[in-house]
Amino acid sequence: LKAEEFQKETIKAELTTLKNHIEPHFLFNNLNILSSLITLDPDLSQTYLEKFAKVYRRLLQSSKEELITLNDELKFIASYLYLLDIRFEDTIQTFIDIESEDHTKYLPPLTLQMLIENAIKHNVITEVRPLKIHISSQNGFVTVKNNLQEKKIEARNSSKSGINNIKKRYAY
């Protein structure tokens, strides 16, 4: 019984570590965006900062949970996509088609955000070749797909930490 209790506590500690990895990564990326916006468009940077504060507040709230509903995750994604729209303008197109019964399913917080971020990180995104991200559900499964426009340099240097983080959180 003590060994099982110890194992459970170890798993909880590892899960906390995985969650804590997400927050600094998210914060760092968005502060870099804000930094570049300040010199280009001060008014837009003010709007971005306000939206970012709302998104980050929501991120902190949801990261305390082990699981959240898909519906709550989609609300967060809507806010997150606003930040991406400012950064990338019309070069990222997102399509969401979730079956109504799947809105009450549970998943680890920020799963969709990490997959969207992963698609952005590993793909070439231009006005001529926009990144198209499809989030859908069917038969209780959520799928995130994108048109592959792979960055050649990124493919070799990828640590796959985002995908590994998601896999581990699902395993726990």
C-alpha positions as CSV (number, residue, x, y, z in Angstrom):
1,L,0.0,0.0,0.0
2,K,2.8,2.4,0.9
3,A,4.6,1.6,-2.4
4,E,1.5,2.2,-4.4
5,E,1.0,5.5,-2.5
6,F,4.6,6.5,-3.2
7,Q,4.1,5.7,-6.9
8,K,1.0,7.8,-7.1
9,E,2.8,10.8,-5.5
10,T,5.7,10.3,-8.0
11,I,3.3,10.4,-10.9
12,K,1.6,13.5,-9.5
13,A,4.9,15.2,-9.2
14,E,5.8,14.3,-12.8
15,L,2.5,15.6,-14.0
16,T,3.0,18.9,-12.2
17,T,6.5,19.2,-13.9
18,L,4.9,18.6,-17.3
19,K,2.3,21.3,-16.6
20,N,4.9,23.8,-15.4
21,H,6.8,23.3,-18.6
22,I,3.9,24.7,-20.6
23,E,3.5,28.0,-18.8
24,P,7.0,29.4,-19.3
25,H,7.1,28.3,-22.9
26,F,3.7,30.0,-23.6
27,L,4.8,33.2,-21.8
28,F,8.1,33.4,-23.5
29,N,6.6,33.0,-27.0
30,N,4.0,35.7,-26.4
31,L,6.3,38.2,-24.8
32,N,8.5,37.9,-27.9
33,I,5.5,38.7,-30.1
34,L,4.6,41.7,-27.9
35,S,8.2,42.9,-28.0
36,S,8.2,43.0,-31.8
37,L,4.7,44.6,-31.9
38,I,5.6,47.5,-29.6
39,T,7.9,49.1,-32.2
40,L,5.8,48.3,-35.2
41,D,2.3,49.3,-33.9
42,P,1.9,50.7,-30.4
43,D,-1.9,50.7,-30.6
44,L,-2.0,47.1,-31.7
45,S,0.5,46.1,-29.1
46,Q,-1.8,47.6,-26.4
47,T,-4.7,45.5,-27.6
48,Y,-2.5,42.5,-27.9
49,L,-1.3,43.0,-24.3
50,E,-4.9,43.2,-23.0
51,K,-5.9,40.0,-24.9
52,F,-2.7,38.2,-23.8
53,A,-3.4,39.1,-20.2
54,K,-6.9,37.5,-20.5
55,V,-5.5,34.4,-22.2
56,Y,-2.6,34.0,-19.7
57,R,-5.0,34.4,-16.7
58,R,-7.2,31.6,-18.2
59,L,-4.0,29.5,-18.8
60,L,-3.1,29.8,-15.1
61,Q,-6.6,28.9,-14.0
62,S,-6.8,25.8,-16.3
63,S,-3.3,24.6,-15.6
64,K,-4.4,23.8,-12.0
65,E,-6.8,21.2,-13.4
66,E,-5.8,17.8,-14.5
67,L,-8.6,17.6,-17.0
68,I,-11.0,20.2,-18.5
69,T,-13.9,19.8,-20.9
70,L,-13.4,20.1,-24.6
71,N,-15.8,23.0,-24.5
72,D,-13.6,24.9,-22.1
73,E,-10.5,24.1,-24.1
74,L,-12.3,25.5,-27.2
75,K,-13.1,28.7,-25.4
76,F,-9.4,29.1,-24.5
77,I,-8.4,28.3,-28.1
78,A,-10.7,31.0,-29.4
79,S,-8.8,33.6,-27.3
80,Y,-5.5,32.1,-28.3
81,L,-6.4,32.2,-32.0
82,Y,-7.0,36.0,-31.6
83,L,-3.4,36.3,-30.5
84,L,-2.3,34.3,-33.5
85,D,-4.4,36.4,-35.9
86,I,-2.5,39.5,-34.8
87,R,0.8,37.8,-35.2
88,F,0.2,36.0,-38.5
89,E,-2.7,38.1,-40.0
90,D,-4.3,35.9,-42.6
91,T,-1.6,33.3,-43.0
92,I,-3.1,30.9,-40.5
93,Q,-6.6,29.5,-41.1
94,T,-8.3,27.5,-38.5
95,F,-11.4,25.3,-39.0
96,I,-13.2,23.8,-36.1
97,D,-15.9,21.1,-36.5
98,I,-16.6,19.5,-33.1
99,E,-19.6,17.2,-32.7
100,S,-22.0,18.6,-30.1
101,E,-21.8,15.5,-27.9
102,D,-18.0,15.8,-27.7
103,H,-18.1,19.2,-26.0
104,T,-18.5,17.4,-22.7
105,K,-15.5,15.1,-23.1
106,Y,-12.4,15.7,-21.0
107,L,-8.8,16.3,-22.0
108,P,-5.7,17.7,-20.3
109,P,-5.6,21.5,-20.4
110,L,-3.8,23.2,-23.3
111,T,-3.6,20.0,-25.4
112,L,-5.1,21.8,-28.5
113,Q,-3.0,24.9,-27.9
114,M,0.2,22.8,-27.8
115,L,-0.8,21.1,-31.1
116,I,-1.6,24.4,-32.8
117,E,1.7,25.8,-31.6
118,N,3.5,22.6,-32.8
119,A,2.0,23.1,-36.3
120,I,3.2,26.7,-36.4
121,K,6.7,25.8,-35.2
122,H,7.2,23.1,-37.8
123,N,5.6,24.5,-40.9
124,V,6.4,27.3,-43.4
125,I,3.7,30.0,-43.2
126,T,3.3,32.6,-45.9
127,E,0.5,34.6,-47.6
128,V,0.8,32.4,-50.7
129,R,0.9,29.2,-48.6
130,P,-1.2,29.7,-45.5
131,L,-1.2,27.2,-42.7
132,K,-4.5,25.5,-42.5
133,I,-5.4,23.8,-39.2
134,H,-8.4,21.6,-38.8
135,I,-9.8,20.6,-35.4
136,S,-12.6,18.1,-35.6
137,S,-14.2,15.3,-33.7
138,Q,-15.8,12.1,-34.8
139,N,-16.9,9.1,-32.8
140,G,-15.5,10.6,-29.6
141,F,-12.0,11.2,-31.0
142,V,-10.6,14.7,-31.4
143,T,-8.3,15.2,-34.4
144,V,-6.0,18.1,-35.1
145,K,-4.6,18.2,-38.7
146,N,-2.7,20.7,-40.8
147,N,-1.5,21.0,-44.3
148,L,2.1,19.9,-44.2
149,Q,4.6,22.6,-45.3
150,E,7.5,21.3,-43.3
151,K,10.4,23.5,-42.4
152,K,13.5,21.5,-43.4
153,I,15.8,22.9,-40.7
154,E,13.2,22.3,-37.9
155,A,12.7,18.7,-38.9
156,R,16.3,17.9,-38.0
157,N,16.5,20.0,-34.8
158,S,13.1,19.0,-33.3
159,S,13.2,17.7,-29.8
160,K,9.5,16.7,-30.0
161,S,9.0,18.0,-26.5
162,G,5.5,19.3,-27.2
163,I,4.2,16.0,-28.5
164,N,6.0,14.1,-25.8
165,N,4.5,16.3,-23.1
166,I,1.0,15.6,-24.4
167,K,1.6,11.9,-24.6
168,K,2.9,11.8,-21.0
169,R,0.0,13.9,-19.7
170,Y,-2.4,11.5,-21.3
171,A,-0.5,8.5,-19.9
172,Y,-0.8,10.0,-16.4
